[in-house]
Amino acid sequence: MKSSNSPVKSKAHAFVDISPFLRRSVVVNEKIKANLSETRRRVVRLRAHLEKFSVRLAELEAEDKLGNFEIQDLMSQFNEAESLASSVLKKRDDTANAVIGKI
């Protein structure tokens, strides 16, 4: 391990050197080492879960955008159908009025 005060990075995760903040009389015993090791493993697992959640969130956002597009498309089709139905009803009424007018 480096003796400088800069953080040391590993492929799996980053380590921060906290030795400048510790009193010089602190002795790191086996129990502390085991706790630090367990904490590092948990941090790695949490980062893996965070990555999975981030990917899933991106997928859900993409699905949501696609859903919004589908809703807009359906609304456009509905409005077009409603306009066409209104036009057909108007033509029918105009034709009926024209027939009645000629009788």
PAMAR-5694 format. One record per atom (N, C-alpha, C, CB): x, y, z. Coordinates in steps of 0.001 Angstrom, whole numbers, plus 500000, padded with zeros to 6 digits. Atoms other than C-alpha are relative to their C-alpha. Glycine has a CB too. Example, Ala and Ser with C-alpha at 12.3 -4.5 7.8 and 13.67 -1.06 7.14 Angstrom:
BEGIN
500890498810500000512300495500507800500900501200500000499008500027501246499180498810499940513670498940507140499230501090500730500414500462498585
This chain:
BEGIN
500841498822500000500000500000500000500883501237500000499045500000501212499216498775500072501231503538499279500086500651501368499396500972498983499848499329498727502570505561502159499536501449499948501432499938500440500468498618500118501227508880500819498588500127500561500037500466498528501336499733499456498024510509502047498934500002498920499987501328500728500986500010501078496329510231498646499201498708500038500684500169498629500816501216500018493454507776498175500614498938499111498585500312499531499497501125500765494402504354496926498808499355499303500762498973500913501109500572500748492217502879494181500296498565499605499703500836498763499929501388500415491556499256493419499080499828498801499610499032501164500900500252501129489841497706490400498558499880500460500415498733499257501359500236499525486797496716492471499400501236500648499985498850500981500540498847499294486444499827494596501143500889500475499120499554501193498995499045499551488256502869495975500146499934501523499626501432499553499725499951498579489901502990499382500445501409500343501072498953500409499579498686499540490384506174501346500905499799501197498779500906500357499048500102498897493378506509503591499559500962501097501462500313499526500465499163498894492045507758506914501058500154501089498732499414500598498954499958498979495330507442508777500360501413500446501231499317499487499691498651499495495938511232508863498999500482501057500028500990498840501016499568499059492737511570510885500019499196501303498642499899499359499932500846498817493587508857513400501098500481500938500238498539499605498935499728499040495523509379516583501100498964499776499466499960501484498867500894500244498940507838516370499985498784500932501310500762500168500002501108499060498212505608519351498981498913499646499725500517501382501011500975500381495400503760517546500676498795499345498955500635499043499472501231500548496264500164516837498857499283499281500631499101501119501021500704500765494359498378514111500168498511500291500112500307498453499915501410499646493666494942515519499225499165498976499453499759501435500638500926500932492225491904513787498500500240499884500257498572500433501442499751500022488659492767514764499683501210499103499466500235501442500198498809500837488935496213513153500259499649498543500931501160500452499705500415501375490541494678510065498853499182499419501303499186499950501121500825500466487712492139509820498784500874499709499644498918501048501126499096500222485089494882510174500209500851498746499798500904501221499709499219501196486812497001507541499846499157498734501413500575500078500117500905501140487003494021505222498537499718499673500740498690500281501428500249500201483315493220505728499307501243499448499337499565501319500582498747500490482410496879505181500338500210498531500498501193500833499604499854501411484375496948501932499211499050499105501510499741499836500792500953500778482600493798500716498563500496499831500008498618500678501369499490500079479245495343501535499898501216499082499495500361501392499986498838500897480177498559499751500025499533498548501222500913500297499943500543501362481053496542496655498643499448499598501078498899499891501332500548500301477720494696496850498980501111499796499534499067501127500923498877500144475843497963497350500209500720498676500168500977501158499717499347501293477577499502494341499473499156498845501522500239499829500532500888501043476639496455492269498479500134499921500397498524500277501459499815499983473001496811493369499624501364499431499449499855501435500266498659500516473130500535492638500105500019498484500972501019500612499838500071501456474388499803489131498806499297499362501308499266499633501162500714500523471585497272488567498757500883500030499756498717500801501161499117499891468991499753489829500077501136498991499890500564501415499830498917500971470432502496487622499639499532498598501441500526500025500324500557501313470182500269484555498501499789499873500746498676499770501455500245500039466620499254485426499222501311499933499556499191501236500642498690500043465676502892486037500061500577498596500660500960500999499878499517501375467002503812482598499039499254499075501446499841499504500942500786500803464970500969481079498566500457500225500130498512500329501357499547499686461825502115482894499719501383499422499787500019501511500181498678500592462370505696481747499780499886498499501213500895500293500186500203501441462695504474478163498602499456499712501074499036499444501356500536500167459487502430478537498954501085500220499758498833500971500933498913499707457758505472480023499906500953498814500434500764501267500013499130501179458794507609477054499245499342498860501430500341499559500705500730501045457560504922474691498508499984500304500546498560499871501402499977499598454298504745476655499363501352499714499869499665501478500511498662500293453885508511476350499786500185498502500961501071500532500142499912501458454453508259472610498762499246499541501253499444499293501172500804500362451826505509472350498715500718500389500059498620500676501185499262499561449349507596474354499720501164499038500189500525501454500176498888500935449931510593472077499480499494498657501329500760499806500447500569501270449491508387469009498526499587500083500875498788499615501399500403499819446243506925470372499071501212500077499853499150501268500814498787499921444928510384471217499852500652498629500616500994500990500068499448501357445776511566467705499019499204499148501396500001499342500925500848500748443935508599466196498562500224500460500382498521500157501334499747499467440953509217468495499450501326499470500029500011501540500439498692500489440806512891467516499672499958498509501076501054500267500263500138501440441017511977463831498680499252499772501174499253499298501240500762500141438223509394464210498796500841500414500061498716500839501085499131499548436090511863466149499685501073498949500370500661501344500191498993501051436614514497463451499312499385498783501353500619499589500603500693501136435744511985460712498531499677500285500782498706499680501382500313499631432593510877462570499144501263499968499943499349501401500735498734500011431538514488463016499725500448498575500780501085500752500167499618501412432083515145459325498938499135499328501342499877499241500986500910500594430061512065458324498594500364500486500333498522500354501310499620499471427182513079460641499502501312499377500068500135501528500393498732500612427189516601459199499548499775498557501168501013500047500381500295501390427116515278455620498640499296499947501080499123499316501274500708499965424257512915456517498845500963500275500033498895501062501047499030499693422252515736458085499766500958498821500370500796501265500146499113501169422966518005455091499255499298498887501374500470499492500681500763501051421843515262452701498523499824500352500676498618499800501392500165499576418687514600454731499241501306499854499929499507501453500653498691500159417886518323454781499788500342498537500827501095500668500133499718501427418483518579451028498855499160499405501339499708499257501082500870500492416168515599450368498657500538500458500189498541500493501249499466499472413471517056452614499631501302499274500117500242501526500258498730500709413860520435450876499476499790498594501264500829499938500442500254501365413265518887447460498616499358499960501001499113499285501310500658499985410129517043448547498941501000500133499889498994501107
